[in-house]
Amino acid sequence: MNGQIRSQIHPGMRVRVVEKQNQRTGKLTEGIVQKILTNSPHHPHGVKVMLESGVVGRVKEIVSGT
């Protein structure tokens, strides 16, 4: 799963996101989803989430479910 479909992402999942300032480098940050910020059912660049650490980014990889 690549993180573009909102219904596949839920709070508590472990994901890898790219923060806005890291979009050019593609550096990924791993963490647990706290909150889903994207309202649309699909986003071509990845669903925007907030991790439990407070990091906000777009999901690029889903590591594991709940």
Secondary structure, DSSP 8 states (H G I E B T S, - for coil): --S-BGGG--TT-EEEEE-GGGTTTT-EEEEEEEEE---SSB-TT--EEEETTS-EEEEEEEEE--
